[in-house]
Every structure is written in C-alpha cells, then in structure tokens.
Amino acid sequence: MHILHVAASLGPESAAGRLCTSLTREGCTVSSLGIEPPAFDDGHFFSNSASQIQWWRRLGRIALHLHPQRNTAMPWTSPWCAYSLDKWVKNLNPDVVHMHWIAASTVNLPRLAALSVPIVWTFHDMWPLTAGCHCPLDCEQWQKQCSTCPQLGKGLMGFNMPRLAWNYKKDAYHKLKHVYAIGPSHWMTKMASLSSLWQKKTCIHLGNALDINIFAPQNKVAARRQWGLPNDMPILLFGATSSKIPYKGFDLLIKALHDLKTQEKKFHLAIFGEHNEADLQIPCTCVGFISDPSKLASLYSAADIFVAPSRQDNLPTTLIEASACETPCVAFDIGGVSDIVTHNQHGYLAPPFDVKELAQGISLLLDNLTLRKQWGKAARSHILTHFESSLIARQHIAFYEKIIRRANRD
C-alpha cells in the first residue's frame, strides 16, 4: 500500500510525521509532500523556490488586510492561492492521499475533486470546518455558516471574507466523493458531525501515534541536572509553540500559580517553546524550543507535574508525551484532553476555566508524592493502550484498506 501524506510542513516529529514513520515500520510505502522544511530526507516539496512560496502565501493573505480590526494574536488563514495535487498523484501513483494540516495556502481544495484516489483528511484543528479560523473558541457560527467573524471584525467597504471563504469551502467539499475525515480526538469527531460544511460526509476517530520507547520515564535526578533545574522543590512544566497564543491559556496558568504562592506552596516552573522572558514573579527556567525528542522526554521526566491550561485544543501532543513519561497532568477539561487524561486516575481535570480549580489540582499533586507516582504510572499505561505507534498505524491501515475497497466497488 502506497500512501501520499500532504501537509504544509511534514517533519518527522510532527503528528503527521510520526504517523508516516509508524506506517513505514508496518510495511507501507509512504511519500511525503509539503511546502517547507522540516521534512523527511526523501520528502517532496510543492516548490523548490523559497521566493515563490513566500509570494504565494502573501497573495493568499492579501484579503486579510481588508479586515484591519482583526485579532492578529489568533491564527486565521484563507483557503485561496494554494497548490494542486493533480500532478503529484499522477507521478507518485499512491493508493490513498492523506492530508493533514493544509491551511496557509497549501492545497487547492476545488482541485481535489479531480483526484482519482480516495482522500483522507486528519483534522488537526478546526480550520477545515470554519471559514478560516483555527480556534473559534466560543463562536458557533461555523456550525451553519460563517457570515461574520469575531476574530476578523468588520471588513473595509463591506468586504466579508468569512462568508466568501466559507462558501468557497462548501462548493469544494460538495464535489468530493471519496473523501473521509479523521478526528484525532472524540471531541474533533463530534465537531465534524456538527458542521454543515462536512454534512453527510464521514469522520471517524483515530488517535495520534507516539513512539513509547523514546517517550519513556528517565531518571529524574539526572534529567534535572541536564536541564539545570533544582532538586529541592517540585518542578511544574508548561510547553507550547508560543506562550503568547491566547488559546494556550498561559495567562490562566500564571493566575493559578500566583494563587498557589499566596498559599506558600513551593515549586519551580519550567517552560519550553517561545516565551517572553518577562518577570513572572515566579521561580522559572525557560529552555526554548526542543527539537530532539529524547531531550524533550528527559524534560518531561524532570518535571513532577505537566500543566496544560488551554482554552481549546484538539488532542494536545504535549499531554500524550508527558503522560508517556509518567508525568501526571493537570488541565482544563476541554476539547480532546479527556481522551488523554481521566480525572483522578491519570491526572486532574479542572472545569473550564476555573483558575482556582486548576490551582487546586496542582496543589493536590504538589502535596502528595505517592499520588504523583501512582497517577504517572497509570498515565503511561493509558498511553500504551491508546496511542502506541504500531497500534495507531495498524488502525490507519485497516481504514485505508476499507476505503480503497469501497472506491474500487464504485
């Protein structure tokens, strides 16, 4: 079986890349196609011209400037000015095209109807179901039609990009026959069922793959020494692409930690990813981006508690990785978090967005080493039975085989 995986960026450590590696180990032929690095050594690119890529993306973003009131802290990408898959399918001759995160001028949606093979699309965020936002938060317009957008505000001269983009996607989806969505979380699968864009189309639930041999518990003392973290107090860990992204909820975490300070709780906060070195008035170590998965596993192992205060999330990779390293997690009960963490079994889930309850969950684990160890071991056991890479790969292969047979019958 030959699967062509497509994403804006398809690196080995992305959720899509980890699936590619797992499928290869299970005997599949895997090709990858993206816009920009990082990528697999034998991966393909839509274009080898960096200037052409930048020009194409700028062209796709022009319409955003007609909404000068837009919230630039929230990602919003149009579906226009994207690449066609036709020639790649013809030249590579895959049995299935599997798309992942294809926003930001990656794939030409109307041209998908011309493909001669089944299409699988993993919804890594809400973009496939909205006009263009990736995280709608409290907005529910996407369920029927994005006629306005609270993230964009009013357009100049009556220009309404949400309505245009939503209708563009609707027309493109309507023409698709053998297309199937995957929701990595039960929450995302439910969101697809509520969407009028994906009406009468299939969306099944399949989780993301994780190499549980890499993400495994390491010696805590040695791990702390590696990262220069103190050994005389509990370590809390937070990680995100950027702590500035509003829906990652870093501001809520800081409020919870200040609440713990008033209770005279002792802890040290470690942060990975992009973070402003502003004075948080909390003992803190920022380690920046970590691309090496074994190093990331050692950081998870160095921590006593991983905290994910997200306002909205599909299936947070950080929670899966932390749990695999036997680090119990505290989070708000939103999105697909409950697929990973069961309250009072693998970690603590606070009601959204109750900062005092988040602090209570952290405090509970800070005060109880035995409970941290118990929940940590239960968390890893849960990951082994639900997200282990070969298991997830075999589930995907069974799904590919099913839709290939269906396409051949038609």
Rosetta blueprint (number, residue, H / E / L):
1 M L
2 H E
3 I E
4 L E
5 H E
6 V E
7 A L
8 A L
9 S L
10 L L
11 G L
12 P L
13 E L
14 S L
15 A H
16 A H
17 G H
18 R H
19 L H
20 C H
21 T H
22 S H
23 L H
24 T H
25 R H
26 E L
27 G L
28 C L
29 T E
30 V E
31 S E
32 S E
33 L E
34 G E
35 I L
36 E L
37 P L
38 P L
39 A L
40 F L
41 D L
42 D L
43 G L
44 H E
45 F E
46 F L
47 S L
48 N L
49 S L
50 A H
51 S H
52 Q H
53 I H
54 Q H
55 W H
56 W H
57 R H
58 R H
59 L H
60 G H
61 R H
62 I H
63 A H
64 L H
65 H H
66 L H
67 H L
68 P L
69 Q L
70 R L
71 N L
72 T L
73 A L
74 M L
75 P L
76 W E
77 T L
78 S L
79 P L
80 W L
81 C L
82 A L
83 Y E
84 S L
85 L L
86 D H
87 K H
88 W H
89 V H
90 K H
91 N H
92 L H
93 N L
94 P L
95 D L
96 V E
97 V E
98 H E
99 M E
100 H L
101 W L
102 I L
103 A L
104 A L
105 S L
106 T L
107 V E
108 N L
109 L L
110 P H
111 R H
112 L H
113 A H
114 A H
115 L L
116 S L
117 V L
118 P L
119 I E
120 V E
121 W E
122 T E
123 F L
124 H L
125 D L
126 M L
127 W H
128 P H
129 L H
130 T L
131 A L
132 G L
133 C E
134 H L
135 C L
136 P L
137 L L
138 D L
139 C L
140 E L
141 Q H
142 W H
143 Q H
144 K L
145 Q L
146 C L
147 S L
148 T L
149 C L
150 P L
151 Q L
152 L L
153 G L
154 K L
155 G L
156 L H
157 M H
158 G H
159 F L
160 N L
161 M H
162 P H
163 R H
164 L H
165 A H
166 W H
167 N H
168 Y H
169 K H
170 K H
171 D H
172 A H
173 Y H
174 H H
175 K L
176 L L
177 K L
178 H L
179 V E
180 Y E
181 A E
182 I E
183 G E
184 P L
185 S L
186 H H
187 W H
188 M H
189 T H
190 K H
191 M H
192 A H
193 S H
194 L H
195 S L
196 S L
197 L L
198 W L
199 Q L
200 K L
201 K L
202 T E
203 C E
204 I E
205 H E
206 L L
207 G L
208 N L
209 A L
210 L E
211 D L
212 I L
213 N L
214 I L
215 F L
216 A L
217 P L
218 Q L
219 N L
220 K H
221 V H
222 A H
223 A H
224 R H
225 R H
226 Q H
227 W H
228 G L
229 L L
230 P L
231 N L
232 D L
233 M L
234 P L
235 I E
236 L E
237 L E
238 F E
239 G E
240 A E
241 T E
242 S E
243 S L
244 K L
245 I L
246 P H
247 Y H
248 K H
249 G L
250 F H
251 D H
252 L H
253 L H
254 I H
255 K H
256 A H
257 L H
258 H H
259 D H
260 L H
261 K H
262 T H
263 Q L
264 E L
265 K L
266 K L
267 F L
268 H E
269 L E
270 A E
271 I E
272 F E
273 G E
274 E E
275 H L
276 N L
277 E L
278 A L
279 D L
280 L L
281 Q L
282 I L
283 P L
284 C E
285 T E
286 C E
287 V E
288 G E
289 F L
290 I L
291 S L
292 D L
293 P H
294 S H
295 K H
296 L H
297 A H
298 S H
299 L H
300 Y H
301 S H
302 A H
303 A L
304 D L
305 I E
306 F E
307 V E
308 A E
309 P L
310 S L
311 R L
312 Q L
313 D L
314 N L
315 L L
316 P L
317 T H
318 T H
319 L H
320 I H
321 E H
322 A H
323 S H
324 A H
325 C L
326 E L
327 T L
328 P L
329 C E
330 V E
331 A E
332 F E
333 D L
334 I L
335 G L
336 G L
337 V H
338 S H
339 D H
340 I H
341 V L
342 T L
343 H E
344 N L
345 Q L
346 H L
347 G E
348 Y E
349 L E
350 A E
351 P L
352 P L
353 F L
354 D L
355 V H
356 K H
357 E H
358 L H
359 A H
360 Q H
361 G H
362 I H
363 S H
364 L H
365 L H
366 L H
367 D L
368 N L
369 L H
370 T H
371 L H
372 R H
373 K H
374 Q H
375 W H
376 G H
377 K H
378 A H
379 A H
380 R H
381 S H
382 H H
383 I H
384 L H
385 T H
386 H H
387 F L
388 E E
389 S H
390 S H
391 L H
392 I H
393 A H
394 R H
395 Q H
396 H H
397 I H
398 A H
399 F H
400 Y H
401 E H
402 K H
403 I H
404 I H
405 R H
406 R H
407 A H
408 N H
409 R H
410 D L
